[in-house]
Amino acid sequence: MALTEGGWTQIPLGEVRDLVQKGCSLCTDMTAEWADISVGTVEGRNEWNTVIVRTETGANLFKEAVDEGAIEVEAL
């Protein structure tokens, strides 16, 4: 799921595979599909990571971290 200005939206993994860095193809679970939250790098943005939130539990934890100022978010 991705958080956009319009709210949460689901993006099929097949639609983003072409955007994945080549080195990530070495991993058999490049996006930690069974995780509540997975984090990856942003090519060309050394100080930032992408976050994929897949479950309600993950969404609650992510929102809590943002609300408490533990993490900083920016639209990608």
All heavy atoms as a GROMACS GRO file, in nm:
protein
  574
    1MET      N    1   0.084  -0.118   0.000
    1MET     CA    2   0.000   0.000   0.000
    1MET      C    3   0.088   0.123   0.000
    1MET      O    4   0.198   0.122   0.054
    1MET     CB    5  -0.090   0.000   0.123
    1MET     CG    6  -0.196  -0.108   0.119
    1MET     SD    7  -0.308  -0.107   0.260
    1MET     CE    8  -0.382   0.052   0.251
    2ALA      N    9   0.038   0.227  -0.058
    2ALA     CA   10   0.111   0.353  -0.061
    2ALA      C   11   0.019   0.462  -0.006
    2ALA      O   12  -0.100   0.464  -0.033
    2ALA     CB   13   0.151   0.388  -0.203
    3LEU      N   14   0.078   0.550   0.073
    3LEU     CA   15   0.002   0.662   0.126
    3LEU      C   16   0.019   0.780   0.031
    3LEU      O   17   0.130   0.826   0.007
    3LEU     CB   18   0.051   0.699   0.266
    3LEU     CG   19  -0.020   0.814   0.335
    3LEU    CD1   20  -0.170   0.786   0.348
    3LEU    CD2   21   0.041   0.840   0.471
    4THR      N   22  -0.090   0.824  -0.026
    4THR     CA   23  -0.088   0.937  -0.119
    4THR      C   24  -0.170   1.051  -0.058
    4THR      O   25  -0.230   1.035   0.048
    4THR     CB   26  -0.149   0.897  -0.254
    4THR    OG1   27  -0.290   0.872  -0.236
    4THR    CG2   28  -0.082   0.774  -0.312
    5GLU      N   29  -0.174   1.162  -0.126
    5GLU     CA   30  -0.256   1.273  -0.077
    5GLU      C   31  -0.402   1.235  -0.068
    5GLU      O   32  -0.477   1.288   0.011
    5GLU     CB   33  -0.237   1.396  -0.167
    5GLU     CG   34  -0.100   1.458  -0.154
    5GLU     CD   35  -0.081   1.578  -0.244
    5GLU    OE1   36  -0.177   1.621  -0.310
    5GLU    OE2   37   0.033   1.628  -0.249
    6GLY      N   38  -0.445   1.139  -0.150
    6GLY     CA   39  -0.583   1.093  -0.150
    6GLY      C   40  -0.611   0.981  -0.052
    6GLY      O   41  -0.722   0.932  -0.043
    7GLY      N   42  -0.509   0.937   0.022
    7GLY     CA   43  -0.524   0.829   0.118
    7GLY      C   44  -0.441   0.708   0.078
    7GLY      O   45  -0.354   0.716  -0.008
    8TRP      N   46  -0.470   0.594   0.140
    8TRP     CA   47  -0.395   0.472   0.113
    8TRP      C   48  -0.442   0.410  -0.018
    8TRP      O   49  -0.560   0.408  -0.047
    8TRP     CB   50  -0.415   0.371   0.226
    8TRP     CG   51  -0.347   0.411   0.352
    8TRP    CD1   52  -0.405   0.472   0.460
    8TRP    CD2   53  -0.210   0.397   0.384
    8TRP    NE1   54  -0.311   0.496   0.557
    8TRP    CE2   55  -0.190   0.450   0.513
    8TRP    CE3   56  -0.100   0.344   0.318
    8TRP    CZ2   57  -0.067   0.451   0.576
    8TRP    CZ3   58   0.023   0.345   0.380
    8TRP    CH2   59   0.039   0.397   0.507
    9THR      N   60  -0.348   0.360  -0.096
    9THR     CA   61  -0.382   0.292  -0.221
    9THR      C   62  -0.294   0.168  -0.236
    9THR      O   63  -0.181   0.166  -0.187
    9THR     CB   64  -0.364   0.386  -0.343
    9THR    OG1   65  -0.410   0.321  -0.459
    9THR    CG2   66  -0.220   0.428  -0.361
   10GLN      N   67  -0.347   0.066  -0.300
   10GLN     CA   68  -0.270  -0.056  -0.323
   10GLN      C   69  -0.208  -0.051  -0.462
   10GLN      O   70  -0.273  -0.011  -0.558
   10GLN     CB   71  -0.359  -0.179  -0.311
   10GLN     CG   72  -0.402  -0.203  -0.169
   10GLN     CD   73  -0.469  -0.338  -0.152
   10GLN    OE1   74  -0.474  -0.419  -0.243
   10GLN    NE2   75  -0.522  -0.362  -0.034
   11ILE      N   76  -0.082  -0.092  -0.470
   11ILE     CA   77  -0.010  -0.095  -0.597
   11ILE      C   78   0.040  -0.238  -0.618
   11ILE      O   79   0.118  -0.287  -0.537
   11ILE     CB   80   0.110   0.002  -0.597
   11ILE    CG1   81   0.062   0.144  -0.567
   11ILE    CG2   82   0.184  -0.004  -0.730
   11ILE    CD1   83   0.173   0.243  -0.541
   12PRO      N   84  -0.005  -0.305  -0.722
   12PRO     CA   85   0.041  -0.441  -0.748
   12PRO      C   86   0.192  -0.446  -0.768
   12PRO      O   87   0.250  -0.358  -0.834
   12PRO     CB   88  -0.032  -0.482  -0.876
   12PRO     CG   89  -0.150  -0.391  -0.883
   12PRO     CD   90  -0.105  -0.262  -0.820
   13LEU      N   91   0.258  -0.546  -0.710
   13LEU     CA   92   0.403  -0.559  -0.719
   13LEU      C   93   0.449  -0.560  -0.865
   13LEU      O   94   0.552  -0.503  -0.899
   13LEU     CB   95   0.448  -0.686  -0.647
   13LEU     CG   96   0.596  -0.708  -0.632
   13LEU    CD1   97   0.663  -0.589  -0.564
   13LEU    CD2   98   0.624  -0.835  -0.555
   14GLY      N   99   0.373  -0.621  -0.953
   14GLY     CA  100   0.410  -0.626  -1.095
   14GLY      C  101   0.425  -0.488  -1.158
   14GLY      O  102   0.500  -0.472  -1.254
   15GLU      N  103   0.357  -0.389  -1.104
   15GLU     CA  104   0.365  -0.254  -1.159
   15GLU      C  105   0.492  -0.180  -1.118
   15GLU      O  106   0.526  -0.079  -1.178
   15GLU     CB  107   0.243  -0.172  -1.118
   15GLU     CG  108   0.115  -0.218  -1.185
   15GLU     CD  109  -0.002  -0.130  -1.150
   15GLU    OE1  110   0.018  -0.014  -1.106
   15GLU    OE2  111  -0.116  -0.176  -1.170
   16VAL      N  112   0.561  -0.228  -1.015
   16VAL     CA  113   0.681  -0.159  -0.969
   16VAL      C  114   0.810  -0.237  -0.994
   16VAL      O  115   0.919  -0.186  -0.971
   16VAL     CB  116   0.673  -0.121  -0.819
   16VAL    CG1  117   0.559  -0.025  -0.795
   16VAL    CG2  118   0.661  -0.244  -0.732
   17ARG      N  119   0.799  -0.359  -1.043
   17ARG     CA  120   0.919  -0.441  -1.064
   17ARG      C  121   1.023  -0.372  -1.152
   17ARG      O  122   1.142  -0.385  -1.127
   17ARG     CB  123   0.882  -0.576  -1.123
   17ARG     CG  124   0.822  -0.670  -1.022
   17ARG     CD  125   0.841  -0.814  -1.062
   17ARG     NE  126   0.761  -0.900  -0.978
   17ARG     CZ  127   0.803  -0.951  -0.863
   17ARG    NH1  128   0.921  -0.924  -0.818
   17ARG    NH2  129   0.723  -1.028  -0.792
   18ASP      N  130   0.982  -0.300  -1.253
   18ASP     CA  131   1.077  -0.232  -1.342
   18ASP      C  132   1.151  -0.119  -1.272
   18ASP      O  133   1.252  -0.070  -1.320
   18ASP     CB  134   1.007  -0.177  -1.466
   18ASP     CG  135   0.959  -0.287  -1.559
   18ASP    OD1  136   1.009  -0.401  -1.549
   18ASP    OD2  137   0.870  -0.259  -1.642
   19LEU      N  138   1.103  -0.073  -1.156
   19LEU     CA  139   1.165   0.036  -1.083
   19LEU      C  140   1.267  -0.013  -0.980
   19LEU      O  141   1.337   0.067  -0.920
   19LEU     CB  142   1.056   0.117  -1.011
   19LEU     CG  143   0.945   0.172  -1.100
   19LEU    CD1  144   0.837   0.235  -1.014
   19LEU    CD2  145   1.000   0.271  -1.200
   20VAL      N  146   1.274  -0.142  -0.960
   20VAL     CA  147   1.362  -0.200  -0.858
   20VAL      C  148   1.506  -0.201  -0.907
   20VAL      O  149   1.534  -0.234  -1.022
   20VAL     CB  150   1.316  -0.345  -0.825
   20VAL    CG1  151   1.410  -0.411  -0.727
   20VAL    CG2  152   1.174  -0.342  -0.770
   21GLN      N  153   1.599  -0.164  -0.817
   21GLN     CA  154   1.741  -0.164  -0.852
   21GLN      C  155   1.785  -0.305  -0.890
   21GLN      O  156   1.737  -0.403  -0.834
   21GLN     CB  157   1.824  -0.116  -0.733
   21GLN     CG  158   1.793   0.027  -0.693
   21GLN     CD  159   1.877   0.067  -0.574
   21GLN    OE1  160   1.999   0.060  -0.580
   21GLN    NE2  161   1.812   0.109  -0.467
   22LYS      N  162   1.877  -0.316  -0.984
   22LYS     CA  163   1.922  -0.446  -1.033
   22LYS      C  164   1.979  -0.534  -0.922
   22LYS      O  165   1.959  -0.654  -0.922
   22LYS     CB  166   2.024  -0.426  -1.144
   22LYS     CG  167   1.963  -0.359  -1.267
   22LYS     CD  168   2.048  -0.379  -1.389
   22LYS     CE  169   1.995  -0.301  -1.508
   22LYS     NZ  170   1.854  -0.298  -1.528
   23GLY      N  171   2.051  -0.477  -0.827
   23GLY     CA  172   2.108  -0.554  -0.718
   23GLY      C  173   2.004  -0.624  -0.633
   23GLY      O  174   2.031  -0.725  -0.569
   24CYS      N  175   1.884  -0.570  -0.632
   24CYS     CA  176   1.777  -0.630  -0.552
   24CYS      C  177   1.729  -0.763  -0.610
   24CYS      O  178   1.664  -0.841  -0.541
   24CYS     CB  179   1.660  -0.534  -0.539
   24CYS     SG  180   1.699  -0.387  -0.442
   25SER      N  181   1.761  -0.789  -0.736
   25SER     CA  182   1.716  -0.914  -0.798
   25SER      C  183   1.786  -1.036  -0.739
   25SER      O  184   1.743  -1.149  -0.760
   25SER     CB  185   1.736  -0.909  -0.949
   25SER     OG  186   1.874  -0.903  -0.979
   26LEU      N  187   1.894  -1.015  -0.663
   26LEU     CA  188   1.964  -1.125  -0.599
   26LEU      C  189   1.883  -1.185  -0.485
   26LEU      O  190   1.899  -1.300  -0.449
   26LEU     CB  191   2.099  -1.078  -0.545
   26LEU     CG  192   2.197  -1.024  -0.648
   26LEU    CD1  193   2.318  -0.965  -0.578
   26LEU    CD2  194   2.237  -1.131  -0.747
   27CYS      N  195   1.796  -1.107  -0.428
   27CYS     CA  196   1.716  -1.151  -0.314
   27CYS      C  197   1.590  -1.222  -0.363
   27CYS      O  198   1.524  -1.175  -0.455
   27CYS     CB  199   1.679  -1.029  -0.229
   27CYS     SG  200   1.586  -1.073  -0.081
   28THR      N  201   1.557  -1.333  -0.298
   28THR     CA  202   1.437  -1.407  -0.339
   28THR      C  203   1.308  -1.344  -0.287
   28THR      O  204   1.200  -1.382  -0.329
   28THR     CB  205   1.445  -1.553  -0.289
   28THR    OG1  206   1.459  -1.552  -0.147
   28THR    CG2  207   1.564  -1.625  -0.353
   29ASP      N  208   1.319  -1.251  -0.196
   29ASP     CA  209   1.202  -1.181  -0.142
   29ASP      C  210   1.233  -1.033  -0.136
   29ASP      O  211   1.242  -0.972  -0.031
   29ASP     CB  212   1.166  -1.236  -0.003
   29ASP     CG  213   1.037  -1.177   0.052
   29ASP    OD1  214   0.957  -1.123  -0.028
   29ASP    OD2  215   1.016  -1.185   0.173
   30MET      N  216   1.250  -0.972  -0.254
   30MET     CA  217   1.303  -0.836  -0.264
   30MET      C  218   1.225  -0.731  -0.186
   30MET      O  219   1.280  -0.630  -0.148
   30MET     CB  220   1.314  -0.793  -0.410
   30MET     CG  221   1.183  -0.755  -0.470
   30MET     SD  222   1.202  -0.676  -0.628
   30MET     CE  223   1.030  -0.656  -0.667
   31THR      N  224   1.099  -0.754  -0.162
   31THR     CA  225   1.021  -0.653  -0.090
   31THR      C  226   0.964  -0.706   0.041
   31THR      O  227   0.873  -0.645   0.096
   31THR     CB  228   0.906  -0.601  -0.178
   31THR    OG1  229   0.817  -0.709  -0.207
   31THR    CG2  230   0.957  -0.536  -0.304
   32ALA      N  231   1.017  -0.815   0.091
   32ALA     CA  232   0.971  -0.875   0.218
   32ALA      C  233   0.818  -0.885   0.217
   32ALA      O  234   0.749  -0.831   0.302
   32ALA     CB  235   1.021  -0.794   0.337
   33GLU      N  236   0.767  -0.959   0.120
   33GLU     CA  237   0.623  -0.966   0.097
   33GLU      C  238   0.541  -1.014   0.217
   33GLU      O  239   0.423  -0.986   0.225
   33GLU     CB  240   0.594  -1.053  -0.024
   33GLU     CG  241   0.639  -0.988  -0.154
   33GLU     CD  242   0.605  -1.070  -0.275
   33GLU    OE1  243   0.485  -1.081  -0.306
   33GLU    OE2  244   0.699  -1.121  -0.339
   34TRP      N  245   0.601  -1.087   0.310
   34TRP     CA  246   0.527  -1.137   0.425
   34TRP      C  247   0.541  -1.046   0.547
   34TRP      O  248   0.486  -1.076   0.653
   34TRP     CB  249   0.573  -1.279   0.458
   34TRP     CG  250   0.541  -1.373   0.347
   34TRP    CD1  251   0.629  -1.426   0.257
   34TRP    CD2  252   0.412  -1.420   0.307
   34TRP    NE1  253   0.564  -1.504   0.167
   34TRP    CE2  254   0.430  -1.503   0.195
   34TRP    CE3  255   0.283  -1.402   0.357
   34TRP    CZ2  256   0.324  -1.566   0.132
   34TRP    CZ3  257   0.178  -1.465   0.293
   34TRP    CH2  258   0.198  -1.546   0.183
   35ALA      N  259   0.612  -0.936   0.533
   35ALA     CA  260   0.633  -0.844   0.646
   35ALA      C  261   0.518  -0.744   0.657
   35ALA      O  262   0.452  -0.713   0.558
   35ALA     CB  263   0.764  -0.768   0.627
   36ASP      N  264   0.497  -0.693   0.776
   36ASP     CA  265   0.399  -0.585   0.795
   36ASP      C  266   0.449  -0.457   0.729
   36ASP      O  267   0.371  -0.380   0.673
   36ASP     CB  268   0.376  -0.560   0.944
   36ASP     CG  269   0.310  -0.678   1.014
   36ASP    OD1  270   0.204  -0.722   0.967
   36ASP    OD2  271   0.366  -0.725   1.113
   37ILE      N  272   0.580  -0.434   0.738
   37ILE     CA  273   0.645  -0.316   0.681
   37ILE      C  274   0.778  -0.361   0.623
   37ILE      O  275   0.848  -0.440   0.684
   37ILE     CB  276   0.674  -0.209   0.789
   37ILE    CG1  277   0.546  -0.160   0.855
   37ILE    CG2  278   0.753  -0.092   0.731
   37ILE    CD1  279   0.569  -0.066   0.972
   38SER      N  280   0.812  -0.312   0.505
   38SER     CA  281   0.946  -0.337   0.452
   38SER      C  282   1.008  -0.204   0.411
   38SER      O  283   0.939  -0.110   0.374
   38SER     CB  284   0.944  -0.436   0.335
   38SER     OG  285   0.865  -0.390   0.229
   39VAL      N  286   1.139  -0.198   0.422
   39VAL     CA  287   1.213  -0.074   0.396
   39VAL      C  288   1.323  -0.103   0.294
   39VAL      O  289   1.392  -0.204   0.304
   39VAL     CB  290   1.276  -0.019   0.526
   39VAL    CG1  291   1.352   0.110   0.499
   39VAL    CG2  292   1.170   0.001   0.632
   40GLY      N  293   1.339  -0.015   0.197
   40GLY     CA  294   1.444  -0.030   0.096
   40GLY      C  295   1.507   0.103   0.065
   40GLY      O  296   1.464   0.207   0.114
   41THR      N  297   1.608   0.100  -0.017
   41THR     CA  298   1.680   0.222  -0.052
   41THR      C  299   1.608   0.300  -0.161
   41THR      O  300   1.523   0.247  -0.231
   41THR     CB  301   1.822   0.191  -0.101
   41THR    OG1  302   1.812   0.114  -0.221
   41THR    CG2  303   1.902   0.116   0.002
   42VAL      N  304   1.643   0.426  -0.173
   42VAL     CA  305   1.597   0.510  -0.283
   42VAL      C  306   1.720   0.544  -0.364
   42VAL      O  307   1.812   0.609  -0.311
   42VAL     CB  308   1.528   0.639  -0.233
   42VAL    CG1  309   1.490   0.727  -0.350
   42VAL    CG2  310   1.408   0.606  -0.147
   43GLU      N  311   1.727   0.498  -0.485
   43GLU     CA  312   1.843   0.524  -0.568
   43GLU      C  313   1.862   0.674  -0.588
   43GLU      O  314   1.769   0.746  -0.624
   43GLU     CB  315   1.827   0.455  -0.703
   43GLU     CG  316   1.952   0.450  -0.784
   43GLU     CD  317   1.941   0.362  -0.906
   43GLU    OE1  318   1.848   0.279  -0.912
   43GLU    OE2  319   2.025   0.376  -0.994
   44GLY      N  320   1.982   0.721  -0.557
   44GLY     CA  321   2.014   0.862  -0.576
   44GLY      C  322   1.975   0.952  -0.460
   44GLY      O  323   1.996   1.072  -0.464
   45ARG      N  324   1.915   0.896  -0.356
   45ARG     CA  325   1.874   0.974  -0.238
   45ARG      C  326   1.929   0.904  -0.115
   45ARG      O  327   1.859   0.831  -0.047
   45ARG     CB  328   1.722   0.985  -0.230
   45ARG     CG  329   1.661   1.042  -0.355
   45ARG     CD  330   1.577   1.164  -0.350
   45ARG     NE  331   1.560   1.237  -0.230
   45ARG     CZ  332   1.443   1.270  -0.181
   45ARG    NH1  333   1.332   1.232  -0.240
   45ARG    NH2  334   1.434   1.344  -0.073
   46ASN      N  335   2.057   0.925  -0.088
   46ASN     CA  336   2.128   0.851   0.016
   46ASN      C  337   2.068   0.862   0.155
   46ASN      O  338   2.085   0.774   0.237
   46ASN     CB  339   2.275   0.894   0.020
   46ASN     CG  340   2.348   0.855  -0.106
   46ASN    OD1  341   2.310   0.760  -0.173
   46ASN    ND2  342   2.452   0.928  -0.139
   47GLU      N  343   2.001   0.969   0.185
   47GLU     CA  344   1.948   0.989   0.321
   47GLU      C  345   1.806   0.935   0.338
   47GLU      O  346   1.749   0.948   0.446
   47GLU     CB  347   1.950   1.139   0.355
   47GLU     CG  348   2.090   1.201   0.349
   47GLU     CD  349   2.184   1.142   0.453
   47GLU    OE1  350   2.140   1.119   0.566
   47GLU    OE2  351   2.301   1.120   0.420
   48TRP      N  352   1.748   0.877   0.234
   48TRP     CA  353   1.608   0.836   0.238
   48TRP      C  354   1.591   0.688   0.204
   48TRP      O  355   1.675   0.629   0.137
   48TRP     CB  356   1.525   0.920   0.140
   48TRP     CG  357   1.512   1.061   0.185
   48TRP    CD1  358   1.595   1.164   0.155
   48TRP    CD2  359   1.411   1.115   0.271
   48TRP    NE1  360   1.552   1.279   0.217
   48TRP    CE2  361   1.440   1.251   0.288
   48TRP    CE3  362   1.300   1.061   0.333
   48TRP    CZ2  363   1.358   1.334   0.366
   48TRP    CZ3  364   1.221   1.144   0.410
   48TRP    CH2  365   1.252   1.280   0.426
   49ASN      N  366   1.481   0.631   0.248
   49ASN     CA  367   1.443   0.494   0.216
   49ASN      C  368   1.298   0.492   0.173
   49ASN      O  369   1.220   0.580   0.210
   49ASN     CB  370   1.457   0.403   0.339
   49ASN     CG  371   1.600   0.386   0.380
   49ASN    OD1  372   1.682   0.339   0.303
   49ASN    ND2  373   1.632   0.426   0.503
   50THR      N  374   1.263   0.390   0.096
   50THR     CA  375   1.122   0.368   0.065
   50THR      C  376   1.064   0.277   0.173
   50THR      O  377   1.134   0.194   0.229
   50THR     CB  378   1.102   0.300  -0.072
   50THR    OG1  379   1.178   0.178  -0.074
   50THR    CG2  380   1.146   0.389  -0.185
   51VAL      N  381   0.938   0.294   0.202
   51VAL     CA  382   0.870   0.211   0.301
   51VAL      C  383   0.744   0.156   0.236
   51VAL      O  384   0.666   0.230   0.177
   51VAL     CB  385   0.831   0.293   0.426
   51VAL    CG1  386   0.753   0.206   0.524
   51VAL    CG2  387   0.954   0.352   0.492
   52ILE      N  388   0.727   0.025   0.245
   52ILE     CA  389   0.606  -0.040   0.196
   52ILE      C  390   0.533  -0.094   0.318
   52ILE      O  391   0.588  -0.173   0.394
   52ILE     CB  392   0.639  -0.155   0.098
   52ILE    CG1  393   0.714  -0.101  -0.024
   52ILE    CG2  394   0.510  -0.226   0.056
   52ILE    CD1  395   0.766  -0.208  -0.117
   53VAL      N  396   0.410  -0.049   0.336
   53VAL     CA  397   0.327  -0.092   0.448
   53VAL      C  398   0.221  -0.186   0.391
   53VAL      O  399   0.147  -0.148   0.301
   53VAL     CB  400   0.261   0.029   0.518
   53VAL    CG1  401   0.170  -0.017   0.630
   53VAL    CG2  402   0.366   0.126   0.568
   54ARG      N  403   0.215  -0.309   0.444
   54ARG     CA  404   0.128  -0.409   0.384
   54ARG      C  405   0.008  -0.449   0.470
   54ARG      O  406  -0.084  -0.512   0.421
   54ARG     CB  407   0.208  -0.535   0.357
   54ARG     CG  408   0.305  -0.519   0.246
   54ARG     CD  409   0.354  -0.657   0.204
   54ARG     NE  410   0.440  -0.641   0.089
   54ARG     CZ  411   0.563  -0.597   0.097
   54ARG    NH1  412   0.615  -0.566   0.212
   54ARG    NH2  413   0.634  -0.582  -0.011
   55THR      N  414   0.011  -0.419   0.597
   55THR     CA  415  -0.096  -0.465   0.685
   55THR      C  416  -0.148  -0.350   0.771
   55THR      O  417  -0.082  -0.247   0.784
   55THR     CB  418  -0.046  -0.577   0.778
   55THR    OG1  419   0.051  -0.522   0.868
   55THR    CG2  420   0.012  -0.694   0.701
   56GLU      N  421  -0.262  -0.373   0.831
   56GLU     CA  422  -0.317  -0.273   0.922
   56GLU      C  423  -0.224  -0.254   1.043
   56GLU      O  424  -0.203  -0.142   1.089
   56GLU     CB  425  -0.456  -0.316   0.969
   56GLU     CG  426  -0.525  -0.212   1.055
   56GLU     CD  427  -0.667  -0.251   1.091
   56GLU    OE1  428  -0.724  -0.340   1.026
   56GLU    OE2  429  -0.719  -0.190   1.187
   57THR      N  430  -0.166  -0.364   1.091
   57THR     CA  431  -0.071  -0.355   1.202
   57THR      C  432   0.047  -0.267   1.162
   57THR      O  433   0.090  -0.181   1.238
   57THR     CB  434  -0.021  -0.496   1.241
   57THR    OG1  435  -0.133  -0.573   1.285
   57THR    CG2  436   0.084  -0.490   1.350
   58GLY      N  437   0.100  -0.290   1.041
   58GLY     CA  438   0.210  -0.208   0.991
   58GLY      C  439   0.171  -0.063   0.976
   58GLY      O  440   0.248   0.027   1.009
   59ALA      N  441   0.050  -0.039   0.927
   59ALA     CA  442   0.003   0.099   0.909
   59ALA      C  443  -0.008   0.170   1.042
   59ALA      O  444   0.031   0.287   1.055
   59ALA     CB  445  -0.131   0.100   0.837
   60ASN      N  446  -0.058   0.100   1.143
   60ASN     CA  447  -0.069   0.161   1.276
   60ASN      C  448   0.067   0.193   1.334
   60ASN      O  449   0.089   0.302   1.389
   60ASN     CB  450  -0.147   0.069   1.370
   60ASN     CG  451  -0.292   0.056   1.332
   60ASN    OD1  452  -0.349   0.143   1.267
   60ASN    ND2  453  -0.354  -0.054   1.371
   61LEU      N  454   0.162   0.100   1.321
   61LEU     CA  455   0.297   0.123   1.372
   61LEU      C  456   0.365   0.237   1.298
   61LEU      O  457   0.427   0.324   1.360
   61LEU     CB  458   0.380  -0.005   1.357
   61LEU     CG  459   0.524   0.003   1.404
   61LEU    CD1  460   0.530   0.030   1.554
   61LEU    CD2  461   0.597  -0.126   1.370
   62PHE      N  462   0.350   0.240   1.166
   62PHE     CA  463   0.411   0.346   1.086
   62PHE      C  464   0.353   0.482   1.124
   62PHE      O  465   0.427   0.578   1.145
   62PHE     CB  466   0.389   0.318   0.937
   62PHE     CG  467   0.460   0.413   0.846
   62PHE    CD1  468   0.595   0.398   0.821
   62PHE    CD2  469   0.392   0.518   0.785
   62PHE    CE1  470   0.662   0.487   0.736
   62PHE    CE2  471   0.457   0.606   0.701
   62PHE     CZ  472   0.592   0.590   0.677
   63LYS      N  473   0.220   0.490   1.136
   63LYS     CA  474   0.156   0.616   1.174
   63LYS      C  475   0.203   0.662   1.311
   63LYS      O  476   0.231   0.781   1.332
   63LYS     CB  477   0.004   0.601   1.173
   63LYS     CG  478  -0.070   0.730   1.207
   63LYS     CD  479  -0.219   0.710   1.207
   63LYS     CE  480  -0.296   0.835   1.237
   63LYS     NZ  481  -0.245   0.922   1.339
   64GLU      N  482   0.213   0.569   1.404
   64GLU     CA  483   0.260   0.604   1.539
   64GLU      C  484   0.402   0.659   1.535
   64GLU      O  485   0.433   0.759   1.601
   64GLU     CB  486   0.254   0.480   1.629
   64GLU     CG  487   0.292   0.508   1.773
   64GLU     CD  488   0.278   0.384   1.859
   64GLU    OE1  489   0.192   0.298   1.831
   64GLU    OE2  490   0.356   0.373   1.956
   65ALA      N  491   0.489   0.597   1.455
   65ALA     CA  492   0.627   0.644   1.444
   65ALA      C  493   0.632   0.784   1.384
   65ALA      O  494   0.710   0.869   1.428
   65ALA     CB  495   0.709   0.547   1.360
   66VAL      N  496   0.548   0.810   1.284
   66VAL     CA  497   0.542   0.943   1.223
   66VAL      C  498   0.489   1.044   1.324
   66VAL      O  499   0.548   1.151   1.343
   66VAL     CB  500   0.455   0.943   1.095
   66VAL    CG1  501   0.432   1.084   1.044
   66VAL    CG2  502   0.518   0.857   0.987
   67ASP      N  503   0.378   1.010   1.390
   67ASP     CA  504   0.316   1.101   1.486
   67ASP      C  505   0.410   1.138   1.600
   67ASP      O  506   0.407   1.250   1.650
   67ASP     CB  507   0.187   1.040   1.543
   67ASP     CG  508   0.075   1.032   1.441
   67ASP    OD1  509   0.086   1.095   1.333
   67ASP    OD2  510  -0.024   0.961   1.469
   68GLU      N  511   0.495   1.042   1.642
   68GLU     CA  512   0.587   1.068   1.752
   68GLU      C  513   0.717   1.133   1.705
   68GLU      O  514   0.805   1.161   1.786
   68GLU     CB  515   0.616   0.937   1.827
   68GLU     CG  516   0.495   0.887   1.902
   68GLU     CD  517   0.525   0.763   1.986
   68GLU    OE1  518   0.643   0.726   2.000
   68GLU    OE2  519   0.429   0.705   2.037
   69GLY      N  520   0.731   1.155   1.576
   69GLY     CA  521   0.850   1.219   1.523
   69GLY      C  522   0.971   1.127   1.515
   69GLY      O  523   1.085   1.173   1.498
   70ALA      N  524   0.947   0.996   1.526
   70ALA     CA  525   1.057   0.900   1.520
   70ALA      C  526   1.110   0.884   1.378
   70ALA      O  527   1.227   0.851   1.359
   70ALA     CB  528   1.012   0.765   1.574
   71ILE      N  529   1.024   0.906   1.282
   71ILE     CA  530   1.065   0.900   1.141
   71ILE      C  531   1.011   1.021   1.068
   71ILE      O  532   0.911   1.081   1.108
   71ILE     CB  533   1.021   0.770   1.071
   71ILE    CG1  534   0.870   0.754   1.075
   71ILE    CG2  535   1.091   0.650   1.130
   71ILE    CD1  536   0.820   0.635   0.995
   72GLU      N  537   1.076   1.055   0.961
   72GLU     CA  538   1.039   1.169   0.877
   72GLU      C  539   0.987   1.115   0.746
   72GLU      O  540   1.043   1.021   0.690
   72GLU     CB  541   1.164   1.254   0.855
   72GLU     CG  542   1.145   1.382   0.783
   72GLU     CD  543   1.276   1.460   0.771
   72GLU    OE1  544   1.378   1.417   0.831
   72GLU    OE2  545   1.276   1.559   0.700
   73VAL      N  546   0.879   1.170   0.696
   73VAL     CA  547   0.823   1.123   0.569
   73VAL      C  548   0.820   1.235   0.466
   73VAL      O  549   0.813   1.354   0.500
   73VAL     CB  550   0.680   1.065   0.587
   73VAL    CG1  551   0.682   0.941   0.673
   73VAL    CG2  552   0.586   1.167   0.644
   74GLU      N  553   0.828   1.193   0.344
   74GLU     CA  554   0.823   1.285   0.230
   74GLU      C  555   0.766   1.207   0.112
   74GLU      O  556   0.796   1.089   0.096
   74GLU     CB  557   0.965   1.333   0.197
   74GLU     CG  558   0.973   1.424   0.076
   74GLU     CD  559   1.116   1.467   0.050
   74GLU    OE1  560   1.173   1.540   0.134
   74GLU    OE2  561   1.172   1.426  -0.054
   75ALA      N  562   0.685   1.270   0.031
   75ALA     CA  563   0.631   1.203  -0.087
   75ALA      C  564   0.743   1.170  -0.183
   75ALA      O  565   0.837   1.249  -0.200
   75ALA     CB  566   0.528   1.293  -0.155
   76LEU      N  567   0.736   1.055  -0.245
   76LEU     CA  568   0.838   1.012  -0.339
   76LEU      C  569   0.790   1.035  -0.480
   76LEU      O  570   0.681   1.002  -0.515
   76LEU     CB  571   0.870   0.863  -0.319
   76LEU     CG  572   0.974   0.804  -0.409
   76LEU    CD1  573   1.110   0.872  -0.387
   76LEU    CD2  574   0.987   0.654  -0.382
   0.00000   0.00000   0.00000
